[in-house]
Amino acid sequence: MFASTPQQALKLLEEATNTHDFKNVSELISEEAVYYFSDENVYGHENLKSYFEKTWDHIRDEKYQIYGVNWISTSDTVAVCIYKFHWAGKIDGTLKEGQGKGTNVFKKDGQGWKVVHEHLSTLH
């Protein structure tokens, strides 16, 4: 997937996450990406693949939604946004849901805009 704008990259990332196939997600993430999740910091594609797949195995049929996006800084090569997210899916057969806030940093390279950093935390 080629994202021609950071806004398109964020939308494609949300859609790719909902396919539950890391191959789709990885096309929008830099090889050097650093992710800060609520429970773990994860570096690089291989570790991210393991983390995403573990989450998808735990939360079945998860639907992930990003909303309230605010682009706080953009240039020709770097963009930063903050947002809220909501997830819902089945854990041990029971429908569960949660929400949080996120920050993404995108960088433009020869293959479009990609995530170089994501920081997610739960809303209390």
Accessible surface in RSA format (square Angstrom, percent):
REM  Atomic radii and reference values for relative SASA: ProtOr
REM  Chains: A
REM  Algorithm: Lee & Richards
REM  Probe-radius: 1.40
REM  Slices: 20
REM RES _ NUM      All-atoms   Total-Side   Main-Chain    Non-polar    All polar
REM                ABS   REL    ABS   REL    ABS   REL    ABS   REL    ABS   REL
RES MET A   1    89.76  46.5  47.77  31.6  41.99 100.0  50.96  43.3  38.80  51.4
RES PHE A   2   123.04  61.6 104.20  64.5  18.84  49.0 104.70  63.5  18.33  52.5
RES ALA A   3     0.65   0.6   0.00   0.0   0.65   1.5   0.00   0.0   0.65   1.7
RES SER A   4    67.27  56.8  52.25  69.7  15.02  34.6  34.02  72.4  33.25  46.6
RES THR A   5    58.06  41.3  57.54  58.3   0.52   1.2  53.13  71.4   4.93   7.5
RES PRO A   6    12.16   8.9  12.16  11.1   0.00   0.0  12.16  10.0   0.00   0.0
RES GLN A   7    85.71  47.9  78.36  57.3   7.35  17.5  45.85  97.6  39.86  30.2
RES GLN A   8    73.37  41.0  66.74  48.8   6.64  15.8  25.50  54.3  47.87  36.3
RES ALA A   9     0.23   0.2   0.13   0.2   0.09   0.2   0.13   0.2   0.09   0.3
RES LEU A  10     9.78   5.4   9.74   7.0   0.04   0.1   9.74   6.8   0.04   0.1
RES LYS A  11   113.24  55.2 110.13  67.6   3.11   7.4  72.14  64.9  41.10  43.8
RES LEU A  12    33.58  18.7  33.45  23.9   0.13   0.3  33.45  23.5   0.13   0.3
RES LEU A  13     8.16   4.5   8.16   5.8   0.00   0.0   8.16   5.7   0.00   0.0
RES GLU A  14    17.98  10.3  17.98  13.6   0.00   0.0   5.34  10.3  12.64  10.3
RES GLU A  15    85.64  49.2  78.84  59.6   6.80  16.2  40.03  77.4  45.61  37.2
RES ALA A  16     3.26   3.0   0.00   0.0   3.26   7.4   3.23   4.6   0.03   0.1
RES THR A  17    15.38  10.9  15.16  15.4   0.22   0.5  10.82  14.5   4.57   6.9
RES ASN A  18    37.63  26.0  18.03  17.4  19.60  47.2  15.89  38.3  21.74  21.0
RES THR A  19    74.84  53.2  45.77  46.4  29.07  69.3  53.65  72.1  21.19  32.0
RES HIS A  20    61.83  33.8  41.28  28.7  20.55  52.6  20.14  20.8  41.68  48.5
RES ASP A  21    66.08  46.3  61.84  61.6   4.24  10.0  18.16  42.7  47.92  47.8
RES PHE A  22     9.85   4.9   7.53   4.7   2.32   6.0   7.53   4.6   2.32   6.6
RES LYS A  23   138.80  67.7 131.09  80.4   7.71  18.4 102.59  92.3  36.21  38.6
RES ASN A  24    39.75  27.4  39.75  38.4   0.00   0.0   2.39   5.8  37.36  36.1
RES VAL A  25     0.00   0.0   0.00   0.0   0.00   0.0   0.00   0.0   0.00   0.0
RES SER A  26    21.06  17.8  18.72  25.0   2.34   5.4   4.02   8.6  17.04  23.9
RES GLU A  27    55.94  32.1  46.90  35.5   9.04  21.5  31.14  60.2  24.79  20.2
RES LEU A  28     1.32   0.7   1.28   0.9   0.04   0.1   1.28   0.9   0.04   0.1
RES ILE A  29     1.18   0.7   0.00   0.0   1.18   2.9   0.00   0.0   1.18   3.2
RES SER A  30    13.43  11.4  11.35  15.1   2.08   4.8   7.21  15.4   6.22   8.7
RES GLU A  31   113.95  65.4 102.00  77.2  11.95  28.4  47.85  92.6  66.10  54.0
RES GLU A  32   136.22  78.2 116.76  88.3  19.46  46.3  71.02 137.4  65.20  53.2
RES ALA A  33     0.27   0.2   0.00   0.0   0.27   0.6   0.00   0.0   0.27   0.7
RES VAL A  34    36.64  24.1  36.64  33.2   0.00   0.0  36.64  31.8   0.00   0.0
RES TYR A  35     1.49   0.7   1.49   0.8   0.00   0.0   0.90   0.7   0.59   0.7
RES TYR A  36    75.97  35.5  75.23  42.8   0.74   1.9  35.40  26.6  40.57  50.0
RES PHE A  37    27.27  13.6  17.17  10.6  10.10  26.3  17.17  10.4  10.10  28.9
RES SER A  38    77.45  65.5  35.03  46.8  42.42  97.7  37.69  80.3  39.76  55.7
RES ASP A  39   104.96  73.5  68.06  67.7  36.90  87.3  45.40 106.9  59.56  59.4
RES GLU A  40    79.82  45.8  69.18  52.3  10.64  25.3  29.67  57.4  50.15  40.9
RES ASN A  41    81.47  56.2  62.40  60.3  19.06  45.9   6.74  16.2  74.73  72.2
RES VAL A  42     4.80   3.2   2.44   2.2   2.36   5.7   4.80   4.2   0.00   0.0
RES TYR A  43   116.61  54.4 113.11  64.4   3.49   9.1  88.42  66.4  28.18  34.7
RES GLY A  44    18.52  22.8   0.00   N/A  18.52  22.8  17.44  47.9   1.08   2.4
RES HIS A  45    31.17  17.0  27.71  19.3   3.46   8.8  18.65  19.2  12.52  14.6
RES GLU A  46   132.91  76.3 127.98  96.8   4.93  11.7  64.30 124.4  68.61  56.0
RES ASN A  47    86.41  59.6  82.29  79.5   4.13   9.9  10.43  25.1  75.98  73.4
RES LEU A  48     0.00   0.0   0.00   0.0   0.00   0.0   0.00   0.0   0.00   0.0
RES LYS A  49    82.04  40.0  82.04  50.3   0.00   0.0  46.95  42.3  35.09  37.4
RES SER A  50    73.20  61.9  63.68  85.0   9.51  21.9  37.00  78.8  36.20  50.7
RES TYR A  51    28.00  13.1  25.27  14.4   2.73   7.1  13.03   9.8  14.97  18.5
RES PHE A  52    20.54  10.3  19.47  12.1   1.07   2.8  20.54  12.5   0.00   0.0
RES GLU A  53    66.17  38.0  65.05  49.2   1.12   2.7  26.35  51.0  39.82  32.5
RES LYS A  54   115.39  56.3 107.89  66.2   7.50  17.9  83.28  75.0  32.11  34.2
RES THR A  55    38.77  27.6  34.62  35.1   4.16   9.9  32.83  44.1   5.94   9.0
RES TRP A  56    19.80   7.9  15.04   7.3   4.75  11.2  12.27   6.5   7.53  12.2
RES ASP A  57    90.94  63.7  79.62  79.2  11.32  26.8  20.45  48.1  70.49  70.3
RES HIS A  58   106.52  58.2  94.80  65.9  11.72  30.0  64.43  66.4  42.09  49.0
RES ILE A  59    17.81  10.1  17.24  12.8   0.57   1.4  17.24  12.4   0.57   1.5
RES ARG A  60   136.18  57.2 135.93  69.3   0.25   0.6  43.18  59.0  93.00  56.4
RES ASP A  61   107.66  75.4  85.72  85.3  21.94  51.9  29.30  69.0  78.36  78.1
RES GLU A  62    18.99  10.9  13.54  10.2   5.45  13.0   0.20   0.4  18.78  15.3
RES LYS A  63   125.97  61.5 124.96  76.7   1.01   2.4  86.14  77.5  39.83  42.4
RES TYR A  64    22.34  10.4  22.22  12.6   0.12   0.3  20.49  15.4   1.85   2.3
RES GLN A  65    91.68  51.3  91.68  67.0   0.00   0.0  13.63  29.0  78.04  59.2
RES ILE A  66    21.49  12.2   6.34   4.7  15.15  36.5   6.34   4.6  15.15  41.1
RES TYR A  67    84.05  39.2  78.43  44.6   5.62  14.6  72.23  54.3  11.82  14.6
RES GLY A  68    60.30  74.4   0.00   N/A  60.30  74.4  36.55 100.3  23.76  53.2
RES VAL A  69    56.96  37.5  25.59  23.2  31.37  75.6  25.59  22.2  31.37  85.1
RES ASN A  70    79.34  54.7  75.79  73.2   3.55   8.6  19.52  47.0  59.82  57.8
RES TRP A  71    61.91  24.8  37.00  17.9  24.91  58.5  30.20  16.1  31.71  51.4
RES ILE A  72    96.44  54.9  61.03  45.5  35.41  85.4  66.93  48.2  29.51  80.1
RES SER A  73    64.52  54.5  55.57  74.2   8.95  20.6  28.37  60.4  36.15  50.6
RES THR A  74    77.69  55.3  48.20  48.9  29.49  70.3  15.91  21.4  61.78  93.4
RES SER A  75    67.32  56.9  45.42  60.6  21.90  50.5  53.66 114.3  13.66  19.1
RES ASP A  76   125.88  88.2 114.17 113.6  11.71  27.7  36.23  85.3  89.65  89.4
RES THR A  77    72.96  51.9  72.92  73.9   0.04   0.1  52.12  70.0  20.84  31.5
RES VAL A  78    60.77  40.0  58.99  53.4   1.78   4.3  58.99  51.3   1.78   4.8
RES ALA A  79     0.36   0.3   0.04   0.1   0.32   0.7   0.36   0.5   0.00   0.0
RES VAL A  80    28.76  18.9  28.76  26.0   0.00   0.0  28.76  25.0   0.00   0.0
RES CYS A  81     0.00   0.0   0.00   0.0   0.00   0.0   0.00   0.0   0.00   0.0
RES ILE A  82    67.99  38.7  67.99  50.6   0.00   0.0  67.99  49.0   0.00   0.0
RES TYR A  83     7.24   3.4   0.21   0.1   7.03  18.3   3.53   2.7   3.71   4.6
RES LYS A  84    97.92  47.8  97.92  60.1   0.00   0.0  42.47  38.2  55.45  59.1
RES PHE A  85    14.75   7.4  14.75   9.1   0.00   0.0  14.75   8.9   0.00   0.0
RES HIS A  86    50.17  27.4  50.16  34.9   0.01   0.0  36.80  37.9  13.36  15.5
RES TRP A  87    49.91  20.0  49.91  24.2   0.00   0.0  34.43  18.4  15.47  25.1
RES ALA A  88    24.16  22.2  22.67  35.0   1.50   3.4  22.89  32.2   1.27   3.4
RES GLY A  89     2.53   3.1   0.00   N/A   2.53   3.1   2.53   6.9   0.00   0.0
RES LYS A  90    96.99  47.3  96.80  59.4   0.19   0.5  43.43  39.1  53.56  57.1
RES ILE A  91    30.14  17.2  29.12  21.7   1.02   2.5  29.12  21.0   1.02   2.8
RES ASP A  92   142.90 100.1 100.85 100.4  42.05  99.4  43.75 103.0  99.15  98.9
RES GLY A  93    66.15  81.6   0.00   N/A  66.15  81.6  32.32  88.7  33.83  75.8
RES THR A  94    74.73  53.1  71.06  72.0   3.67   8.7  45.59  61.2  29.14  44.0
RES LEU A  95   125.85  70.1 104.34  74.6  21.51  54.1 104.34  73.3  21.51  57.9
RES LYS A  96    97.18  47.4  92.42  56.7   4.76  11.3  44.03  39.6  53.15  56.6
RES GLU A  97   118.29  67.9  92.63  70.1  25.66  61.1  28.54  55.2  89.75  73.3
RES GLY A  98    19.49  24.0   0.00   N/A  19.49  24.0  19.49  53.5   0.00   0.0
RES GLN A  99    85.01  47.5  79.71  58.3   5.30  12.6   9.97  21.2  75.03  56.9
RES GLY A 100     0.00   0.0   0.00   N/A   0.00   0.0   0.00   0.0   0.00   0.0
RES LYS A 101   110.10  53.7 109.33  67.1   0.77   1.8  54.60  49.1  55.50  59.1
RES GLY A 102     4.30   5.3   0.00   N/A   4.30   5.3   1.95   5.4   2.35   5.3
RES THR A 103    43.34  30.8  43.34  43.9   0.00   0.0  20.96  28.1  22.39  33.8
RES ASN A 104     0.06   0.0   0.06   0.1   0.00   0.0   0.00   0.0   0.06   0.1
RES VAL A 105    33.57  22.1  33.57  30.4   0.00   0.0  33.57  29.2   0.00   0.0
RES PHE A 106     0.48   0.2   0.48   0.3   0.00   0.0   0.48   0.3   0.00   0.0
RES LYS A 107   109.00  53.2 107.79  66.1   1.21   2.9  51.31  46.2  57.69  61.4
RES LYS A 108    94.17  45.9  83.52  51.2  10.64  25.3  32.46  29.2  61.70  65.7
RES ASP A 109    68.33  47.9  52.06  51.8  16.27  38.5  39.02  91.8  29.31  29.2
RES GLY A 110    81.38 100.4   0.00   N/A  81.38 100.4  43.22 118.6  38.16  85.5
RES GLN A 111   115.12  64.4 109.92  80.3   5.20  12.4  31.39  66.8  83.74  63.5
RES GLY A 112     0.78   1.0   0.00   N/A   0.78   1.0   0.43   1.2   0.35   0.8
RES TRP A 113    11.41   4.6  10.27   5.0   1.13   2.7   7.81   4.2   3.60   5.8
RES LYS A 114    30.87  15.1  30.87  18.9   0.00   0.0   5.56   5.0  25.30  27.0
RES VAL A 115     0.06   0.0   0.06   0.1   0.00   0.0   0.06   0.1   0.00   0.0
RES VAL A 116    39.23  25.8  34.09  30.9   5.14  12.4  34.09  29.6   5.14  14.0
RES HIS A 117    41.27  22.6  41.27  28.7   0.00   0.0  28.52  29.4  12.75  14.8
RES GLU A 118    11.59   6.7  11.36   8.6   0.23   0.6   0.19   0.4  11.40   9.3
RES HIS A 119    80.88  44.2  78.86  54.8   2.02   5.2  43.33  44.7  37.55  43.7
RES LEU A 120    21.32  11.9  20.58  14.7   0.75   1.9  20.58  14.5   0.75   2.0
RES SER A 121    34.83  29.4  34.60  46.2   0.23   0.5  27.24  58.0   7.59  10.6
RES THR A 122    66.61  47.4  63.61  64.5   3.00   7.1  51.77  69.5  14.83  22.4
RES LEU A 123    62.76  35.0  42.33  30.3  20.43  51.4  43.00  30.2  19.76  53.2
RES HIS A 124   213.25 116.6 137.47  95.6  75.78 193.9 126.43 130.3  86.82 101.0
END  Absolute sums over single chains surface
CHAIN  1 A     7011.7       5856.6       1155.1       3728.9       3282.8
END  Absolute sums over all chains
TOTAL          7011.7       5856.6       1155.1       3728.9       3282.8
